[in-house]
Amino acid sequence: MKAILKKVKVGSGHEESFKERLVSFLREYKHVFAWNPRDMPGLHESIAMHNLDVNPNKKPVKQKRRNFAPERQRAIDEKVEKLFKAGINKKIKYPQWLANVVMVKKSNGKWRICVDYTDFNDACPKDPYPLPNIDQLIDATGVSNKKEVNWSPECQKAFEEIKSYISQPSVLTKAQPGEPLYLYLSAGAQAVGAALIREENGKQQPVYYVSQVLKDAENRYPRLENFAFALVTTLRKLRHYFQGREIRVVTNQPLRKIIHKPYVSRRLVDWVVELSQFNLSFIPRTAIKAQILADFIIECNFPEEEPKPMNIDPETNQDANPGAWTLKVDGSSIAESSGAGLILKSPEEFTIQTAISFSFPATNNQAEYEALIAGLKLSRTLRVRDLKIYSGS
């Protein structure tokens, strides 16, 4: 049987003497490396398993079984079979906790299999002061800067002043460790935003707010996905606020439904995997309150390339609306059949031509009206905001 070549990369930043000792060590103990699950059967549970501090007051949740497309199901079966052969997984009956898998397609076409730990994460207490990257930051600092650092009294004084300034902001308030926060989302035609709020003595006080201008394909997201995108954007920018606490998303949109059933698009699946590690709950919006702040945030965000009305020279503005799309419709009817045609053109001269044949009798005007309705539906699908319509009727 031909041996399979395996490679271990050694960093180029090490000294030659160290690299030689390291390579010699790796060759001497190459038999202890596990290249796949079959190479590590029979591990003791004390090594391969750890226990989680689950809140005893939380009731175990058994998620309903989800059905997958044939391609995804085959990928799941293959992965589970590998784990069974290696002795890592075993079959059990009557589990206390039961979660579905979430399939994410990687850039190379293969499938990544994740687990939906949404309910389980809700039952596990979080660290109010997580520092997930602190080791990497310390190592990077030590490697990149080998100069001796002297912490002088002036440095300590400046540090205390910074802490005092951050802890006493003029407008925003500071969230307490483990305190649940409320998140208000807003989505517009040009931007999405969110406001993070805490409640104290029945009053809502802002903690932080974020916004994101929509670019390229983001402008074509459906409205409901825009709200999901606002949630993901807020998570990425304010991750430290999401860790170690419950975030209550206040919205009148059915976000919980699409997050728990994300198989509409690959984009949503990726977002669900990113969101599943946090303790999110969704509550209906019964009053405006802080929603006004979230709406105001996106209203104050504009794309940089968008010209403002006061910057347009009246003498050079020959077209009152040069960025408008044009829709031209016409209808025709004969004794045997009827039909219509439409031409939708963008400001950049991108043209869509469509011919429609009707299975019902119609006059010329009726056929033209049907073409107009079809053109409006097409414009709405393309999220056209400014439209000029040319019709003979």
DALIN-V441927 format. One record per residue. PHI is phi as a letter, one per 20 degrees, with the letter a starting at -180 (NA if undefined). Layout:
phi = (PHI:PHI)
//
This chain:
phi = (NA:f:f:e:f:d:d:c:e:d:g:e:e:e:f:f:f:f:f:f:f:f:f:f:f:f:f:f:d:f:f:e:f:d:e:b:g:f:e:c:f:m:f:f:f:f:e:e:c:c:d:d:e:e:f:f:e:e:e:g:d:d:f:f:f:e:e:d:f:g:f:f:f:f:f:f:f:f:f:f:f:f:f:f:f:e:m:e:d:b:e:c:d:l:f:f:d:c:c:e:e:c:e:c:e:e:f:e:n:e:d:d:d:d:d:e:e:g:f:f:f:f:e:d:f:d:f:f:c:f:c:f:d:f:f:f:f:f:f:f:f:f:f:f:c:e:f:f:d:d:e:e:g:f:f:f:f:f:f:f:f:f:f:f:f:f:f:c:f:f:c:f:d:e:f:e:g:m:f:f:d:d:c:d:d:b:c:c:f:d:b:c:b:b:c:e:c:c:d:b:l:m:d:e:c:f:d:a:b:c:b:b:f:f:c:l:f:f:f:d:f:f:g:f:f:f:f:f:f:f:f:f:f:f:g:f:e:c:g:f:f:f:e:m:b:e:d:e:e:e:b:d:d:f:f:g:f:f:f:e:c:e:e:e:b:f:g:f:f:f:f:f:f:f:e:f:e:d:e:d:c:d:c:f:e:e:b:f:k:f:f:f:f:f:f:f:f:f:f:e:d:c:f:f:e:f:f:e:g:f:e:e:f:g:f:e:e:f:d:f:b:f:e:e:e:c:c:d:c:b:c:b:b:c:f:e:b:b:a:b:c:b:c:d:c:e:f:e:m:f:d:d:d:c:d:c:d:e:e:c:f:b:f:g:f:f:f:f:f:f:f:f:f:f:f:f:f:f:f:f:f:e:l:f:e:d:b:d:d:d:b:e:e)
//
